[in-house]
């Protein structure tokens, strides 16, 4: 009985002394975070990303960036992109 009591007190002291069990914080969801929009007011040229449906860049599916002083975007995005500077 004495061993059981000492073992229980020792286990309790370790849990309290170490702060008890830690709760793991959930990782933030990157899907719900938004990046700030670029300031295009001082961009006289186009700085666009063009997004394509495949690696061969056969079908344009969207564009995003600054175009002659304003924010320009349409369509979707993909991993297949190219950076364009023109105006």
Jmol script that loads the backbone (N, CA, C; Angstrom):
load data "model"
ATOM      1  N   UNK A   1       0.825  -1.186   0.000  1.00  0.00           N
ATOM      2  CA  UNK A   1       0.000   0.000   0.000  1.00  0.00           C
ATOM      3  C   UNK A   1       0.873   1.255   0.000  1.00  0.00           C
ATOM      4  N   UNK A   2       1.923   1.194   0.819  1.00  0.00           N
ATOM      5  CA  UNK A   2       2.813   2.344   0.908  1.00  0.00           C
ATOM      6  C   UNK A   2       3.502   2.593  -0.438  1.00  0.00           C
ATOM      7  N   UNK A   3       3.913   1.557  -1.137  1.00  0.00           N
ATOM      8  CA  UNK A   3       4.561   1.684  -2.435  1.00  0.00           C
ATOM      9  C   UNK A   3       3.594   2.268  -3.458  1.00  0.00           C
ATOM     10  N   UNK A   4       2.363   1.824  -3.410  1.00  0.00           N
ATOM     11  CA  UNK A   4       1.339   2.338  -4.320  1.00  0.00           C
ATOM     12  C   UNK A   4       1.106   3.826  -4.090  1.00  0.00           C
ATOM     13  N   UNK A   5       1.048   4.230  -2.815  1.00  0.00           N
ATOM     14  CA  UNK A   5       0.820   5.624  -2.461  1.00  0.00           C
ATOM     15  C   UNK A   5       1.999   6.501  -2.892  1.00  0.00           C
ATOM     16  N   UNK A   6       3.215   6.047  -2.650  1.00  0.00           N
ATOM     17  CA  UNK A   6       4.408   6.813  -3.032  1.00  0.00           C
ATOM     18  C   UNK A   6       4.506   6.907  -4.560  1.00  0.00           C
ATOM     19  N   UNK A   7       4.222   5.815  -5.260  1.00  0.00           N
ATOM     20  CA  UNK A   7       4.254   5.820  -6.723  1.00  0.00           C
ATOM     21  C   UNK A   7       3.226   6.786  -7.301  1.00  0.00           C
ATOM     22  N   UNK A   8       2.035   6.826  -6.712  1.00  0.00           N
ATOM     23  CA  UNK A   8       0.990   7.746  -7.166  1.00  0.00           C
ATOM     24  C   UNK A   8       1.368   9.194  -6.928  1.00  0.00           C
ATOM     25  N   UNK A   9       1.936   9.466  -5.756  1.00  0.00           N
ATOM     26  CA  UNK A   9       2.370  10.830  -5.448  1.00  0.00           C
ATOM     27  C   UNK A   9       3.526  11.253  -6.353  1.00  0.00           C
ATOM     28  N   UNK A  10       4.424  10.339  -6.646  1.00  0.00           N
ATOM     29  CA  UNK A  10       5.547  10.637  -7.527  1.00  0.00           C
ATOM     30  C   UNK A  10       5.062  10.935  -8.947  1.00  0.00           C
ATOM     31  N   UNK A  11       4.114  10.151  -9.440  1.00  0.00           N
ATOM     32  CA  UNK A  11       3.565  10.385 -10.774  1.00  0.00           C
ATOM     33  C   UNK A  11       2.840  11.725 -10.831  1.00  0.00           C
ATOM     34  N   UNK A  12       2.123  12.060  -9.780  1.00  0.00           N
ATOM     35  CA  UNK A  12       1.404  13.323  -9.734  1.00  0.00           C
ATOM     36  C   UNK A  12       2.379  14.502  -9.669  1.00  0.00           C
ATOM     37  N   UNK A  13       3.438  14.360  -8.904  1.00  0.00           N
ATOM     38  CA  UNK A  13       4.434  15.424  -8.788  1.00  0.00           C
ATOM     39  C   UNK A  13       5.139  15.659 -10.120  1.00  0.00           C
ATOM     40  N   UNK A  14       5.404  14.599 -10.853  1.00  0.00           N
ATOM     41  CA  UNK A  14       6.057  14.750 -12.156  1.00  0.00           C
ATOM     42  C   UNK A  14       5.137  15.463 -13.141  1.00  0.00           C
ATOM     43  N   UNK A  15       3.858  15.152 -13.118  1.00  0.00           N
ATOM     44  CA  UNK A  15       2.917  15.784 -14.033  1.00  0.00           C
ATOM     45  C   UNK A  15       2.749  17.263 -13.708  1.00  0.00           C
ATOM     46  N   UNK A  16       2.680  17.595 -12.445  1.00  0.00           N
ATOM     47  CA  UNK A  16       2.517  18.986 -12.025  1.00  0.00           C
ATOM     48  C   UNK A  16       3.827  19.739 -12.216  1.00  0.00           C
ATOM     49  N   UNK A  17       4.944  19.130 -11.866  1.00  0.00           N
ATOM     50  CA  UNK A  17       6.246  19.772 -11.986  1.00  0.00           C
ATOM     51  C   UNK A  17       6.623  20.070 -13.426  1.00  0.00           C
ATOM     52  N   UNK A  18       6.193  19.243 -14.344  1.00  0.00           N
ATOM     53  CA  UNK A  18       6.516  19.449 -15.753  1.00  0.00           C
ATOM     54  C   UNK A  18       5.453  20.257 -16.480  1.00  0.00           C
ATOM     55  N   UNK A  19       4.433  20.660 -15.788  1.00  0.00           N
ATOM     56  CA  UNK A  19       3.401  21.449 -16.421  1.00  0.00           C
ATOM     57  C   UNK A  19       2.255  20.617 -16.957  1.00  0.00           C
ATOM     58  N   UNK A  20       2.275  19.359 -16.739  1.00  0.00           N
ATOM     59  CA  UNK A  20       1.194  18.501 -17.214  1.00  0.00           C
ATOM     60  C   UNK A  20       1.268  18.281 -18.714  1.00  0.00           C
ATOM     61  N   UNK A  21       0.292  17.617 -19.260  1.00  0.00           N
ATOM     62  CA  UNK A  21       0.306  17.344 -20.690  1.00  0.00           C
ATOM     63  C   UNK A  21       0.105  18.631 -21.495  1.00  0.00           C
ATOM     64  N   UNK A  22       0.870  18.761 -22.559  1.00  0.00           N
ATOM     65  CA  UNK A  22       0.775  19.956 -23.406  1.00  0.00           C
ATOM     66  C   UNK A  22      -0.215  19.715 -24.529  1.00  0.00           C
ATOM     67  N   UNK A  23      -0.978  20.743 -24.823  1.00  0.00           N
ATOM     68  CA  UNK A  23      -1.888  20.670 -25.955  1.00  0.00           C
ATOM     69  C   UNK A  23      -1.163  21.175 -27.193  1.00  0.00           C
ATOM     70  N   UNK A  24      -1.280  20.449 -28.264  1.00  0.00           N
ATOM     71  CA  UNK A  24      -0.633  20.849 -29.507  1.00  0.00           C
ATOM     72  C   UNK A  24      -1.501  21.864 -30.223  1.00  0.00           C
ATOM     73  N   UNK A  25      -0.876  23.003 -30.600  1.00  0.00           N
ATOM     74  CA  UNK A  25      -1.622  24.025 -31.319  1.00  0.00           C
ATOM     75  C   UNK A  25      -1.841  23.587 -32.752  1.00  0.00           C
ATOM     76  N   UNK A  26      -3.000  23.903 -33.275  1.00  0.00           N
ATOM     77  CA  UNK A  26      -3.306  23.559 -34.665  1.00  0.00           C
ATOM     78  C   UNK A  26      -2.518  24.469 -35.594  1.00  0.00           C
ATOM     79  N   UNK A  27      -2.044  23.933 -36.706  1.00  0.00           N
ATOM     80  CA  UNK A  27      -1.318  24.721 -37.681  1.00  0.00           C
ATOM     81  C   UNK A  27      -2.300  25.638 -38.415  1.00  0.00           C
ATOM     82  N   UNK A  28      -1.868  26.857 -38.754  1.00  0.00           N
ATOM     83  CA  UNK A  28      -2.777  27.754 -39.475  1.00  0.00           C
ATOM     84  C   UNK A  28      -3.081  27.218 -40.868  1.00  0.00           C
ATOM     85  N   UNK A  29      -4.291  27.424 -41.302  1.00  0.00           N
ATOM     86  CA  UNK A  29      -4.705  26.971 -42.624  1.00  0.00           C
ATOM     87  C   UNK A  29      -4.235  27.968 -43.667  1.00  0.00           C
ATOM     88  N   UNK A  30      -3.346  27.561 -44.555  1.00  0.00           N
ATOM     89  CA  UNK A  30      -2.837  28.457 -45.580  1.00  0.00           C
ATOM     90  C   UNK A  30      -3.878  28.735 -46.657  1.00  0.00           C
ATOM     91  N   UNK A  31      -4.880  27.899 -46.755  1.00  0.00           N
ATOM     92  CA  UNK A  31      -5.907  28.092 -47.772  1.00  0.00           C
ATOM     93  C   UNK A  31      -6.782  29.308 -47.473  1.00  0.00           C
ATOM     94  N   UNK A  32      -6.887  29.693 -46.187  1.00  0.00           N
ATOM     95  CA  UNK A  32      -7.754  30.812 -45.837  1.00  0.00           C
ATOM     96  C   UNK A  32      -6.982  32.119 -45.693  1.00  0.00           C
ATOM     97  N   UNK A  33      -5.658  32.078 -45.779  1.00  0.00           N
ATOM     98  CA  UNK A  33      -4.879  33.310 -45.670  1.00  0.00           C
ATOM     99  C   UNK A  33      -4.816  34.017 -47.015  1.00  0.00           C
ATOM    100  N   UNK A  34      -4.829  35.327 -46.953  1.00  0.00           N
ATOM    101  CA  UNK A  34      -4.765  36.117 -48.175  1.00  0.00           C
ATOM    102  C   UNK A  34      -3.528  36.988 -48.155  1.00  0.00           C
ATOM    103  N   UNK A  35      -2.869  37.097 -49.299  1.00  0.00           N
ATOM    104  CA  UNK A  35      -1.713  37.971 -49.436  1.00  0.00           C
ATOM    105  C   UNK A  35      -2.201  39.372 -49.787  1.00  0.00           C
ATOM    106  N   UNK A  36      -1.450  40.407 -49.377  1.00  0.00           N
ATOM    107  CA  UNK A  36      -1.868  41.762 -49.733  1.00  0.00           C
ATOM    108  C   UNK A  36      -1.776  41.986 -51.238  1.00  0.00           C
ATOM    109  N   UNK A  37      -2.673  42.816 -51.763  1.00  0.00           N
ATOM    110  CA  UNK A  37      -2.664  43.129 -53.190  1.00  0.00           C
ATOM    111  C   UNK A  37      -1.476  44.026 -53.508  1.00  0.00           C
ATOM    112  N   UNK A  38      -0.850  43.843 -54.655  1.00  0.00           N
ATOM    113  CA  UNK A  38       0.284  44.696 -55.005  1.00  0.00           C
ATOM    114  C   UNK A  38      -0.173  46.118 -55.315  1.00  0.00           C
ATOM    115  N   UNK A  39       0.686  47.094 -55.025  1.00  0.00           N
ATOM    116  CA  UNK A  39       0.406  48.488 -55.350  1.00  0.00           C
ATOM    117  C   UNK A  39       0.901  48.744 -56.765  1.00  0.00           C
ATOM    118  N   UNK A  40      -0.001  48.919 -57.693  1.00  0.00           N
ATOM    119  CA  UNK A  40       0.349  49.084 -59.108  1.00  0.00           C
ATOM    120  C   UNK A  40       0.316  50.544 -59.551  1.00  0.00           C
ATOM    121  N   UNK A  41       0.092  51.467 -58.628  1.00  0.00           N
ATOM    122  CA  UNK A  41      -0.064  52.869 -59.017  1.00  0.00           C
ATOM    123  C   UNK A  41       1.208  53.464 -59.613  1.00  0.00           C
ATOM    124  N   UNK A  42       2.360  52.953 -59.278  1.00  0.00           N
ATOM    125  CA  UNK A  42       3.623  53.481 -59.803  1.00  0.00           C
ATOM    126  C   UNK A  42       4.247  52.545 -60.822  1.00  0.00           C
ATOM    127  N   UNK A  43       3.461  51.683 -61.420  1.00  0.00           N
ATOM    128  CA  UNK A  43       3.961  50.710 -62.394  1.00  0.00           C
ATOM    129  C   UNK A  43       3.515  51.119 -63.796  1.00  0.00           C
ATOM    130  N   UNK A  44       4.359  51.809 -64.550  1.00  0.00           N
ATOM    131  CA  UNK A  44       3.952  52.206 -65.899  1.00  0.00           C
ATOM    132  C   UNK A  44       3.955  51.029 -66.885  1.00  0.00           C
ATOM    133  N   UNK A  45       4.640  49.972 -66.565  1.00  0.00           N
ATOM    134  CA  UNK A  45       4.726  48.804 -67.443  1.00  0.00           C
ATOM    135  C   UNK A  45       3.914  47.645 -66.884  1.00  0.00           C
ATOM    136  N   UNK A  46       3.837  46.593 -67.646  1.00  0.00           N
ATOM    137  CA  UNK A  46       3.138  45.392 -67.197  1.00  0.00           C
ATOM    138  C   UNK A  46       4.123  44.466 -66.497  1.00  0.00           C
ATOM    139  N   UNK A  47       3.749  43.981 -65.348  1.00  0.00           N
ATOM    140  CA  UNK A  47       4.482  42.957 -64.613  1.00  0.00           C
ATOM    141  C   UNK A  47       3.475  41.875 -64.269  1.00  0.00           C
ATOM    142  N   UNK A  48       3.273  40.964 -65.192  1.00  0.00           N
ATOM    143  CA  UNK A  48       2.216  39.961 -65.080  1.00  0.00           C
ATOM    144  C   UNK A  48       2.780  38.561 -64.943  1.00  0.00           C
ATOM    145  N   UNK A  49       1.995  37.729 -64.304  1.00  0.00           N
ATOM    146  CA  UNK A  49       2.216  36.287 -64.339  1.00  0.00           C
ATOM    147  C   UNK A  49       1.100  35.702 -65.182  1.00  0.00           C
ATOM    148  N   UNK A  50       1.454  34.929 -66.165  1.00  0.00           N
ATOM    149  CA  UNK A  50       0.472  34.229 -66.984  1.00  0.00           C
ATOM    150  C   UNK A  50       0.485  32.760 -66.577  1.00  0.00           C
ATOM    151  N   UNK A  51      -0.695  32.210 -66.368  1.00  0.00           N
ATOM    152  CA  UNK A  51      -0.836  30.834 -65.891  1.00  0.00           C
ATOM    153  C   UNK A  51      -1.411  29.961 -66.999  1.00  0.00           C
ATOM    154  N   UNK A  52      -0.824  28.788 -67.154  1.00  0.00           N
ATOM    155  CA  UNK A  52      -1.207  27.855 -68.214  1.00  0.00           C
ATOM    156  C   UNK A  52      -1.687  26.540 -67.626  1.00  0.00           C
ATOM    157  N   UNK A  53      -2.423  25.789 -68.433  1.00  0.00           N
ATOM    158  CA  UNK A  53      -2.990  24.523 -67.971  1.00  0.00           C
ATOM    159  C   UNK A  53      -1.981  23.381 -67.972  1.00  0.00           C
ATOM    160  N   UNK A  54      -0.871  23.531 -68.715  1.00  0.00           N
ATOM    161  CA  UNK A  54       0.116  22.452 -68.779  1.00  0.00           C
ATOM    162  C   UNK A  54       1.526  23.018 -68.934  1.00  0.00           C
ATOM    163  N   UNK A  55       2.512  22.156 -68.839  1.00  0.00           N
ATOM    164  CA  UNK A  55       3.913  22.573 -68.896  1.00  0.00           C
ATOM    165  C   UNK A  55       4.319  23.102 -70.266  1.00  0.00           C
ATOM    166  N   UNK A  56       3.620  22.713 -71.315  1.00  0.00           N
ATOM    167  CA  UNK A  56       3.932  23.184 -72.664  1.00  0.00           C
ATOM    168  C   UNK A  56       3.363  24.580 -72.940  1.00  0.00           C
ATOM    169  N   UNK A  57       2.607  25.114 -71.994  1.00  0.00           N
ATOM    170  CA  UNK A  57       1.994  26.445 -72.110  1.00  0.00           C
ATOM    171  C   UNK A  57       1.104  26.551 -73.351  1.00  0.00           C
ATOM    172  N   UNK A  58       0.273  25.541 -73.556  1.00  0.00           N
ATOM    173  CA  UNK A  58      -0.600  25.530 -74.726  1.00  0.00           C
ATOM    174  C   UNK A  58      -1.920  26.266 -74.497  1.00  0.00           C
ATOM    175  N   UNK A  59      -2.409  26.311 -73.250  1.00  0.00           N
ATOM    176  CA  UNK A  59      -3.693  26.964 -72.994  1.00  0.00           C
ATOM    177  C   UNK A  59      -3.556  27.929 -71.824  1.00  0.00           C
ATOM    178  N   UNK A  60      -3.758  29.222 -72.086  1.00  0.00           N
ATOM    179  CA  UNK A  60      -3.718  30.258 -71.064  1.00  0.00           C
ATOM    180  C   UNK A  60      -4.985  30.157 -70.218  1.00  0.00           C
ATOM    181  N   UNK A  61      -4.824  30.052 -68.883  1.00  0.00           N
ATOM    182  CA  UNK A  61      -6.002  29.930 -68.011  1.00  0.00           C
ATOM    183  C   UNK A  61      -6.172  31.119 -67.075  1.00  0.00           C
ATOM    184  N   UNK A  62      -5.196  32.047 -67.023  1.00  0.00           N
ATOM    185  CA  UNK A  62      -5.347  33.211 -66.160  1.00  0.00           C
ATOM    186  C   UNK A  62      -4.121  34.093 -66.157  1.00  0.00           C
ATOM    187  N   UNK A  63      -4.309  35.320 -65.668  1.00  0.00           N
ATOM    188  CA  UNK A  63      -3.222  36.272 -65.531  1.00  0.00           C
ATOM    189  C   UNK A  63      -3.399  37.022 -64.214  1.00  0.00           C
ATOM    190  N   UNK A  64      -2.284  37.461 -63.637  1.00  0.00           N
ATOM    191  CA  UNK A  64      -2.329  38.200 -62.382  1.00  0.00           C
ATOM    192  C   UNK A  64      -1.122  39.120 -62.308  1.00  0.00           C
ATOM    193  N   UNK A  65      -1.333  40.385 -61.962  1.00  0.00           N
ATOM    194  CA  UNK A  65      -0.237  41.313 -61.756  1.00  0.00           C
ATOM    195  C   UNK A  65      -0.624  42.737 -62.096  1.00  0.00           C
ATOM    196  N   UNK A  66       0.404  43.577 -62.257  1.00  0.00           N
ATOM    197  CA  UNK A  66       0.202  44.984 -62.585  1.00  0.00           C
ATOM    198  C   UNK A  66       0.240  45.147 -64.092  1.00  0.00           C
ATOM    199  N   UNK A  67      -0.701  45.913 -64.607  1.00  0.00           N
ATOM    200  CA  UNK A  67      -0.764  46.135 -66.047  1.00  0.00           C
ATOM    201  C   UNK A  67      -0.996  47.614 -66.299  1.00  0.00           C
ATOM    202  N   UNK A  68       0.057  48.303 -66.682  1.00  0.00           N
ATOM    203  CA  UNK A  68      -0.014  49.729 -67.053  1.00  0.00           C
ATOM    204  C   UNK A  68      -0.672  50.594 -65.983  1.00  0.00           C
ATOM    205  N   UNK A  69      -0.278  50.409 -64.727  1.00  0.00           N
ATOM    206  CA  UNK A  69      -0.755  51.247 -63.638  1.00  0.00           C
ATOM    207  C   UNK A  69      -1.909  50.702 -62.828  1.00  0.00           C
ATOM    208  N   UNK A  70      -2.476  49.580 -63.189  1.00  0.00           N
ATOM    209  CA  UNK A  70      -3.600  49.016 -62.440  1.00  0.00           C
ATOM    210  C   UNK A  70      -3.432  47.528 -62.197  1.00  0.00           C
ATOM    211  N   UNK A  71      -4.122  47.039 -61.189  1.00  0.00           N
ATOM    212  CA  UNK A  71      -4.110  45.611 -60.888  1.00  0.00           C
ATOM    213  C   UNK A  71      -4.951  44.879 -61.924  1.00  0.00           C
ATOM    214  N   UNK A  72      -4.416  43.825 -62.471  1.00  0.00           N
ATOM    215  CA  UNK A  72      -5.080  43.076 -63.533  1.00  0.00           C
ATOM    216  C   UNK A  72      -5.079  41.606 -63.157  1.00  0.00           C
ATOM    217  N   UNK A  73      -6.241  40.997 -63.139  1.00  0.00           N
ATOM    218  CA  UNK A  73      -6.314  39.562 -62.883  1.00  0.00           C
ATOM    219  C   UNK A  73      -7.591  38.986 -63.472  1.00  0.00           C
ATOM    220  N   UNK A  74      -7.482  37.760 -63.912  1.00  0.00           N
ATOM    221  CA  UNK A  74      -8.637  37.034 -64.407  1.00  0.00           C
ATOM    222  C   UNK A  74      -8.275  35.552 -64.425  1.00  0.00           C
ATOM    223  N   UNK A  75      -9.278  34.695 -64.428  1.00  0.00           N
ATOM    224  CA  UNK A  75      -9.082  33.258 -64.548  1.00  0.00           C
ATOM    225  C   UNK A  75      -8.491  32.621 -63.310  1.00  0.00           C
ATOM    226  N   UNK A  76      -7.838  31.485 -63.543  1.00  0.00           N
ATOM    227  CA  UNK A  76      -7.274  30.709 -62.455  1.00  0.00           C
ATOM    228  C   UNK A  76      -5.761  30.751 -62.437  1.00  0.00           C
ATOM    229  N   UNK A  77      -5.204  30.017 -61.501  1.00  0.00           N
ATOM    230  CA  UNK A  77      -3.752  29.921 -61.362  1.00  0.00           C
ATOM    231  C   UNK A  77      -3.345  28.457 -61.386  1.00  0.00           C
ATOM    232  N   UNK A  78      -2.100  28.222 -61.764  1.00  0.00           N
ATOM    233  CA  UNK A  78      -1.544  26.874 -61.743  1.00  0.00           C
ATOM    234  C   UNK A  78      -0.050  26.970 -61.502  1.00  0.00           C
ATOM    235  N   UNK A  79       0.601  25.841 -61.412  1.00  0.00           N
ATOM    236  CA  UNK A  79       2.049  25.829 -61.215  1.00  0.00           C
ATOM    237  C   UNK A  79       2.796  26.166 -62.495  1.00  0.00           C
ATOM    238  N   UNK A  80       2.109  26.119 -63.626  1.00  0.00           N
ATOM    239  CA  UNK A  80       2.733  26.411 -64.919  1.00  0.00           C
ATOM    240  C   UNK A  80       2.524  27.892 -65.237  1.00  0.00           C
ATOM    241  N   UNK A  81       3.568  28.690 -65.036  1.00  0.00           N
ATOM    242  CA  UNK A  81       3.425  30.125 -65.229  1.00  0.00           C
ATOM    243  C   UNK A  81       4.664  30.704 -65.882  1.00  0.00           C
ATOM    244  N   UNK A  82       4.499  31.928 -66.373  1.00  0.00           N
ATOM    245  CA  UNK A  82       5.627  32.688 -66.890  1.00  0.00           C
ATOM    246  C   UNK A  82       5.449  34.138 -66.472  1.00  0.00           C
ATOM    247  N   UNK A  83       6.561  34.825 -66.313  1.00  0.00           N
ATOM    248  CA  UNK A  83       6.552  36.213 -65.885  1.00  0.00           C
ATOM    249  C   UNK A  83       6.723  37.079 -67.131  1.00  0.00           C
ATOM    250  N   UNK A  84       5.867  38.090 -67.294  1.00  0.00           N
ATOM    251  CA  UNK A  84       5.865  38.953 -68.459  1.00  0.00           C
ATOM    252  C   UNK A  84       6.093  40.406 -68.027  1.00  0.00           C
ATOM    253  N   UNK A  85       6.986  41.096 -68.726  1.00  0.00           N
ATOM    254  CA  UNK A  85       7.181  42.534 -68.536  1.00  0.00           C
ATOM    255  C   UNK A  85       7.011  43.189 -69.904  1.00  0.00           C
ATOM    256  N   UNK A  86       5.926  43.928 -70.066  1.00  0.00           N
ATOM    257  CA  UNK A  86       5.651  44.597 -71.330  1.00  0.00           C
ATOM    258  C   UNK A  86       4.617  45.691 -71.131  1.00  0.00           C
ATOM    259  N   UNK A  87       4.403  46.520 -72.104  1.00  0.00           N
ATOM    260  CA  UNK A  87       3.314  47.480 -72.099  1.00  0.00           C
ATOM    261  C   UNK A  87       3.300  48.232 -73.397  1.00  0.00           C
TER     262      UNK A  87
END
end "model"
wireframe off; spacefill off
backbone 0.3
color backbone group
